[in-house]
Amino acid sequence: MNILDIKNLNLSFLSDGKKYQALYDINLSLKQGQMLALVGESGSGKTITAMSVLRLLAANAKITSGEILYRGENLLSLSEKEMQKIRGKEIALVPQDPMTSLNPLFTIGSQLLEIIETHQGLKGDDAKKVAVEVLEQVKIPDAKNRLKAYPHEFSGGMRQRVIIAMAIACNSKIIIADEPTTALDVTVQAQIMDLLKEIQKENSTSFILISHNFSLVYEVADAAAVMYAGRIVENSDAYELFKHPKHPYTRALLKTLPDFNSTNLQSIEGQPPSVKDDFKLCPFEPRCKEKIDICKTEIPQCKNIENSCVSCLLYK
């Protein structure tokens, strides 16, 4: 059963009196206990797709059509007050930068207790007990005493563990992890991802993992959607996507990964398009090494190819 369904989601930004489309007919499904990765270059639409689920969008952003169904209920039809009950409790966010995501003026305990008191209605010793338990769950030593510490007393990896503790403190059903290892060294990255997988397994938590790191996604994700220029160009089981990539963009991305047996790293020529570009054809066509004549005349639509959804005219 799907815990989340995004259907035909379109989003635009208003800038200088003009409307620019940023998301095009996004369709995604997230199953209970599944880790779904959104991958692609910077600016491809990964974060704005996830923030649409939480309805945490810039003032000039507007969802123009589509549905976001959480357990069958359309989140886009809820009031802001109703959404506040969803955010943090049902759907939590692990933001990108652990160094700036915690308030330096307040202790770890006060920030964690605020979430528990707000969403679980617990007070005093009951709330503190839960706070200690979640810190222990994310493997922070001496958790009871560390509640009194300030963020600057924690390393980057430990701060990220605190943020994850905040996400699981209310037994959230979905956790959106936005580049959760970006500012961390390689060893700590592995520890954080092992922690997320452990939480996924133990709590049957569903994850939306936003990443441009294909190697990381290969290790942890159950399903993956590749985004380019505000579109999903390929969506499938993670193993299938890595072993049998079907979209030229996916294949090109995989060729940029370092290989210990080779020093010949490949790159994708050109630059991703801007949100202000007006697409009259396939947005990847200018950079694609596999393009054919029809790519200059039509915009591709998603097509089911061997259990994958692929948006490419090669399969027309």
C-alpha positions as CSV (number, residue, x, y, z in Angstrom):
1,M,0.0,0.0,0.0
2,N,1.2,3.5,-0.9
3,I,1.5,5.9,2.0
4,L,2.1,8.8,-0.4
5,D,1.1,9.5,-3.9
6,I,2.0,12.6,-5.9
7,K,-0.1,12.8,-9.0
8,N,0.4,15.2,-12.0
9,L,2.0,17.9,-9.8
10,N,2.8,21.1,-11.6
11,L,4.4,24.1,-9.9
12,S,5.3,27.6,-11.1
13,F,7.2,30.6,-9.8
14,L,6.2,34.2,-10.4
15,S,9.2,36.5,-11.1
16,D,9.2,40.0,-12.6
17,G,5.6,39.7,-13.4
18,K,6.1,36.5,-15.4
19,K,5.2,32.9,-14.6
20,Y,7.9,30.2,-14.9
21,Q,7.1,26.5,-14.6
22,A,9.5,24.6,-12.3
23,L,7.8,21.2,-12.0
24,Y,6.1,19.3,-14.9
25,D,3.6,16.5,-14.2
26,I,5.4,14.9,-11.3
27,N,4.1,11.4,-10.5
28,L,5.6,9.5,-7.6
29,S,4.5,6.8,-5.2
30,L,6.0,6.0,-1.8
31,K,5.2,2.7,-0.1
32,Q,5.1,2.0,3.6
33,G,8.7,1.4,4.8
34,Q,10.3,2.2,1.5
35,M,13.2,4.5,0.8
36,L,12.7,6.4,-2.4
37,A,15.6,8.5,-3.7
38,L,15.2,11.6,-5.9
39,V,18.4,12.1,-7.8
40,G,19.8,14.5,-10.4
41,E,21.9,17.6,-10.8
42,S,21.4,20.7,-8.7
43,G,18.4,22.6,-9.9
44,S,16.6,19.6,-11.3
45,G,13.6,20.0,-9.0
46,K,14.4,17.4,-6.3
47,T,14.1,19.7,-3.2
48,I,11.1,21.7,-4.5
49,T,9.2,18.4,-5.1
50,A,9.8,17.3,-1.5
51,M,9.0,20.7,-0.1
52,S,5.7,20.6,-2.0
53,V,4.8,17.6,0.1
54,L,5.3,19.7,3.3
55,R,3.9,22.8,1.6
56,L,7.0,24.7,2.6
57,L,7.3,26.8,-0.5
58,A,8.5,30.3,-1.3
59,A,5.9,33.1,-1.4
60,N,6.2,33.4,-5.1
61,A,5.8,29.6,-5.7
62,K,2.4,28.2,-6.6
63,I,1.2,24.6,-7.2
64,T,-1.0,25.1,-10.3
65,S,-2.4,21.5,-10.5
66,G,-2.1,18.0,-9.2
67,E,-2.6,16.1,-6.0
68,I,-0.4,15.1,-3.1
69,L,-2.2,12.2,-1.3
70,Y,-1.0,11.2,2.2
71,R,-2.9,8.1,3.2
72,G,-5.5,9.0,0.7
73,E,-6.0,12.6,1.9
74,N,-5.0,15.4,-0.5
75,L,-2.6,17.6,1.4
76,L,-3.2,20.4,-1.0
77,S,-6.8,20.8,0.2
78,L,-5.8,21.2,3.9
79,S,-5.7,24.6,5.6
80,E,-2.4,25.9,7.0
81,K,-3.6,25.0,10.5
82,E,-4.3,21.4,9.5
83,M,-0.9,21.2,7.7
84,Q,0.9,22.3,10.9
85,K,-0.4,19.1,12.5
86,I,1.1,17.1,9.7
87,R,4.5,18.7,9.6
88,G,6.9,17.3,12.2
89,K,4.4,14.7,13.4
90,E,3.3,12.7,10.4
91,I,5.9,14.0,7.9
92,A,9.3,15.2,9.2
93,L,12.2,16.9,7.5
94,V,15.9,16.3,8.0
95,P,17.3,19.5,6.4
96,Q,20.5,19.7,4.3
97,D,23.0,21.5,6.6
98,P,23.4,20.2,10.1
99,M,25.7,23.1,10.9
100,T,22.9,25.7,10.6
101,S,19.7,23.7,11.2
102,L,19.9,24.0,15.0
103,N,19.5,27.2,16.9
104,P,22.8,28.0,18.6
105,L,21.1,30.0,21.4
106,F,19.2,27.1,22.8
107,T,20.2,23.8,24.2
108,I,19.7,20.5,22.4
109,G,17.2,19.5,25.0
110,S,15.1,22.6,24.7
111,Q,14.8,22.3,21.0
112,L,14.0,18.6,21.1
113,L,11.5,19.0,24.0
114,E,9.7,21.7,22.0
115,I,8.9,19.3,19.2
116,I,7.8,16.5,21.7
117,E,5.6,18.9,23.7
118,T,4.0,20.4,20.6
119,H,3.2,17.2,18.7
120,Q,2.9,14.6,21.4
121,G,1.3,16.8,24.1
122,L,3.8,15.5,26.7
123,K,5.2,17.7,29.5
124,G,7.9,17.6,32.2
125,D,9.5,14.2,33.0
126,D,7.4,12.4,30.4
127,A,8.7,14.6,27.6
128,K,12.2,14.4,28.9
129,K,12.1,10.6,29.0
130,V,11.1,10.5,25.3
131,A,13.9,13.0,24.4
132,V,16.5,10.8,26.1
133,E,15.1,7.7,24.4
134,V,15.3,9.2,20.9
135,L,18.9,10.5,21.5
136,E,19.8,7.0,22.6
137,Q,18.2,5.6,19.5
138,V,20.4,7.7,17.3
139,K,23.4,6.6,19.3
140,I,24.3,9.8,21.1
141,P,26.3,8.7,24.2
142,D,25.4,10.0,27.7
143,A,22.1,11.2,26.3
144,K,20.6,12.4,29.5
145,N,23.4,14.8,30.2
146,R,23.8,15.9,26.5
147,L,20.3,17.4,26.7
148,K,22.0,20.3,28.5
149,A,24.6,20.9,25.7
150,Y,24.5,23.6,23.0
151,P,24.9,22.8,19.3
152,H,28.4,24.1,19.1
153,E,29.4,21.4,21.6
154,F,28.6,18.7,19.0
155,S,30.4,17.7,15.9
156,G,28.7,17.9,12.5
157,G,27.9,14.2,12.6
158,M,26.4,14.4,16.1
159,R,24.4,17.5,15.1
160,Q,22.9,15.5,12.2
161,R,22.0,12.7,14.7
162,V,20.2,15.3,16.8
163,I,18.2,16.5,13.8
164,I,17.3,12.9,13.0
165,A,16.3,12.4,16.6
166,M,13.9,15.4,16.2
167,A,12.5,13.7,13.1
168,I,11.7,10.4,14.8
169,A,10.7,11.9,18.2
170,C,7.0,11.9,17.2
171,N,7.1,8.6,15.3
172,S,6.8,10.3,11.9
173,K,5.5,8.0,9.2
174,I,7.6,9.8,6.4
175,I,11.0,11.4,6.8
176,I,12.2,13.7,4.0
177,A,16.1,13.6,4.1
178,D,17.5,16.5,2.0
179,E,21.1,15.7,1.2
180,P,21.6,14.5,4.8
181,T,25.3,13.8,4.4
182,T,26.5,16.8,2.3
183,A,28.6,18.6,5.0
184,L,30.0,15.4,6.5
185,D,33.2,13.4,5.9
186,V,33.0,10.0,4.2
187,T,33.2,7.9,7.4
188,V,30.4,9.9,9.1
189,Q,28.3,9.8,5.9
190,A,28.3,6.0,6.1
191,Q,27.4,6.1,9.8
192,I,24.4,8.5,9.2
193,M,23.1,6.4,6.3
194,D,23.4,3.2,8.3
195,L,21.4,5.0,11.0
196,L,18.6,6.0,8.6
197,K,18.4,2.4,7.3
198,E,18.2,1.1,10.8
199,I,15.3,3.5,11.6
200,Q,13.6,2.5,8.3
201,K,13.8,-1.2,9.3
202,E,12.9,-0.9,13.0
203,N,10.1,1.6,12.7
204,S,8.9,0.8,9.1
205,T,9.5,4.5,8.4
206,S,9.2,5.7,4.8
207,F,11.9,7.9,3.5
208,I,12.3,10.4,0.6
209,L,16.0,10.7,0.1
210,I,17.2,13.7,-1.9
211,S,20.7,13.3,-3.3
212,H,23.0,13.9,-6.2
213,N,25.3,11.1,-4.9
214,F,24.5,8.0,-7.0
215,S,26.9,5.8,-5.1
216,L,25.1,6.6,-1.9
217,V,21.7,6.0,-3.5
218,Y,22.8,2.6,-4.8
219,E,23.7,1.5,-1.3
220,V,20.5,2.5,0.5
221,A,17.5,3.2,-1.8
222,D,14.7,0.8,-2.6
223,A,13.4,2.9,-5.5
224,A,14.8,5.9,-7.4
225,A,13.5,8.7,-9.6
226,V,15.9,10.6,-11.8
227,M,14.9,14.3,-12.3
228,Y,16.0,16.7,-14.9
229,A,14.7,20.2,-15.6
230,G,11.7,19.8,-13.3
231,R,10.7,16.5,-14.8
232,I,11.0,12.8,-13.9
233,V,12.9,11.2,-16.7
234,E,13.3,7.7,-15.2
235,N,11.5,6.1,-12.3
236,S,12.1,2.5,-11.2
237,D,13.4,0.0,-8.7
238,A,16.8,1.2,-7.6
239,Y,18.6,-2.0,-8.6
240,E,17.0,-1.9,-12.1
241,L,17.9,1.7,-12.5
242,F,21.6,1.1,-11.8
243,K,22.0,-2.2,-13.6
244,H,19.9,-1.4,-16.6
245,P,19.5,2.4,-17.0
246,K,17.2,3.3,-19.8
247,H,17.2,7.1,-20.1
248,P,20.3,8.7,-21.8
249,Y,20.5,11.1,-18.9
250,T,20.6,8.3,-16.4
251,R,23.3,6.5,-18.4
252,A,25.3,9.7,-18.7
253,L,25.1,10.3,-14.9
254,L,26.3,6.8,-14.1
255,K,29.3,7.3,-16.4
256,T,30.4,10.3,-14.3
257,L,30.9,8.0,-11.3
258,P,34.5,7.3,-10.4
259,D,35.8,3.8,-11.2
260,F,38.7,2.4,-9.3
261,N,39.9,0.6,-12.4
262,S,39.9,3.7,-14.6
263,T,41.2,7.2,-14.4
264,N,39.0,8.3,-17.3
265,L,36.1,10.1,-15.7
266,Q,33.4,11.2,-18.2
267,S,31.3,14.4,-17.9
268,I,28.1,15.6,-19.3
269,E,28.8,18.5,-21.7
270,G,26.8,21.7,-21.4
271,Q,24.7,23.1,-18.6
272,P,21.3,22.2,-17.2
273,P,18.6,24.5,-18.4
274,S,17.2,27.4,-16.4
275,V,13.7,27.5,-15.0
276,K,13.2,30.5,-17.3
277,D,13.9,28.5,-20.5
278,D,10.8,27.8,-22.6
279,F,10.9,24.1,-23.6
280,K,9.5,23.3,-27.1
281,L,11.2,19.9,-27.1
282,C,13.0,17.4,-24.9
283,P,14.9,19.5,-22.3
284,F,17.9,17.1,-22.3
285,E,18.2,17.2,-26.2
286,P,21.0,19.9,-26.3
287,R,23.3,17.7,-24.1
288,C,22.2,14.2,-25.2
289,K,24.6,12.0,-27.2
290,E,21.9,9.6,-28.1
291,K,19.4,12.1,-29.6
292,I,17.6,11.3,-32.9
293,D,15.7,13.5,-35.3
294,I,12.3,13.3,-33.5
295,C,13.9,14.8,-30.4
296,K,13.9,18.2,-32.1
297,T,10.2,18.1,-32.7
298,E,8.4,16.5,-29.8
299,I,8.4,16.5,-26.0
300,P,8.7,13.0,-24.6
301,Q,6.0,11.5,-22.4
302,C,6.6,8.8,-19.7
303,K,6.3,5.3,-21.0
304,N,6.5,2.0,-19.1
305,I,9.5,0.0,-20.3
306,E,10.4,-3.2,-18.4
307,N,9.0,-2.1,-15.0
308,S,10.5,1.4,-15.4
309,C,8.8,4.6,-16.4
310,V,11.0,6.4,-18.9
311,S,10.5,9.7,-20.5
312,C,12.4,9.4,-23.8
313,L,11.6,9.4,-27.5
314,L,14.0,6.6,-28.1
315,Y,11.2,4.3,-26.9
316,K,8.4,5.8,-28.9
